[in-house]
Every structure is written in structure tokens, then in C-alpha cells.
């Protein structure tokens, strides 16, 4: 694997990790909001 291919691979992996982290964060916030709303009723 050339250095250019390695750099591209690392860039794609980092981008995919950000997407996964963002999705997880979204679900954590969603469940937190649902919990707060349900406790308020």
C-alpha cells in the first residue's frame, strides 16, 4: 500500500468514525429528551 493509499484509508476511517459517533450522540440525546418528557407528565 502506497503512502497516498494509506492516507486516503485513514481519512475515510476517520470520517466513518465521526459519522458513527454523531449517530450515537443523536440517540443518547433523543433518549434523554424522551425520558425528560415522560417524567414531566
C-alpha positions in Angstrom: 0.0 0.0 0.0 1.4 3.3 -1.0 1.6 6.3 1.4 -1.2 8.0 -0.6 -3.5 5.0 -0.3 -2.7 4.8 3.4 -3.6 8.4 3.9 -6.8 8.0 2.0 -7.7 4.9 4.0 -7.0 6.8 7.3 -9.1 9.8 6.1 -12.1 7.5 5.2 -11.9 5.7 8.5 -11.8 8.9 10.5 -14.8 10.2 8.6 -16.7 7.0 9.2 -15.8 7.2 12.9 -17.3 10.7 13.1 -20.5 9.5 11.5 -20.8 6.7 14.0 -20.1 9.0 16.9 -22.6 11.5 15.7 -25.3 8.9 15.3 -24.6 7.5 18.8 -24.7 11.0 20.3 -28.0 11.7 18.5 -29.6 8.6 20.0 -28.3 9.5 23.5 -29.8 13.0 23.3 -33.0 11.5 21.9 -33.5 9.0 24.7 -32.6 11.7 27.3 -35.2 14.1 25.8 -37.8 11.3 25.7 -37.1 10.5 29.4 -37.4 14.1 30.5 -40.7 14.5 28.6 -42.1 11.3 30.1 -41.1 12.2 33.6 -42.8 15.6 33.3 -46.2 14.1 32.6 
